[in-house]
Amino acid sequence: MTGSDEVGNAPVGLSRRRALAAAGVCFAMASQKALAAMGSQAAKDASRAMSRKPTFTKDCEADGMVEIAGIHQGKGSGRAKIFRFAGESAPAYFMIYDLPPGASEGVHVHFLDNRNKEGSFDEYYYVISGQGQMTIDGEIVAVTKGDHVHTPLEVSHGVENTHATEPLRIFLTFIQRGDEIPWMGPRSQAAGS
């Protein structure tokens, strides 16, 4: 053989690292050519978007709390606030549940393949205030202020306010694990994950 491997594709001695570096250079050159072909204003806009410095987003709980009946077919209605952060937080999502006495988020389960259309979410419940109980894989688990509960994929779960007079406030973080269309907000009868 003279200068190529067994299948004649690459010169002998060309390491994978060098091949990837060469491909990266080719991609960068192709990108520059594509930007130039787009015209000066489009190229400037694309270049600015690629070099834009990330910034923070602030949202307020008081803005956007909505009443939602039958959260995951649970009892009563509660209020929820979804922190959208301009979509920048995906695949993680954040919301607050405010459940009055006796209200609940119904027991539900998430699957990686989203077979039940509940989303492919791992969920993290943090109890801001109040007390209640979670049903997790058929087990009743008491929760109170300061508790943090993780419910991974394929673990059935729901939460209920069991206090006679105080609301149960939950900060919910849910992370999309599957490849379905990104979550965009609650459906008409369900909030959260």
LINNOR-V726442 format. One line per field, one symbol per residue. ss: DSSP state (H for helix, E for strand, - for the rest). psi: psi as a letter, one per 40 degrees, with the letter a starting at -180 (. if undefined). A space follows every 10 residues. Layout:
ss=???
psi=???
This chain:
ss=---------- -----HHHHH HHHHHHHHHH HHHHHHH--H HHHHHHHHHH H--------- -----EEEE- HHH---EEEE EEE-HHH--- -EEEEEEEE- ---EEEEE-- ---------- EEEEEEEEE- EEEEEE--EE EEEE---EEE E-----EEEE E------EEE EEEEEE---- ---------- ---
psi=igeiadefdi ihehiddddd dddddddddd dddddddeid dddddddddd ehhiiihhih ddhehihhif hffaiaiiii hhhdffeeeh eiihihhghi heiihihiii idefdefeig hhihhhhdia iaiihhfehh hhiiheihhh hiiehiiiii heiddiihhh hhhhhhdaei hiheiiidei ia.
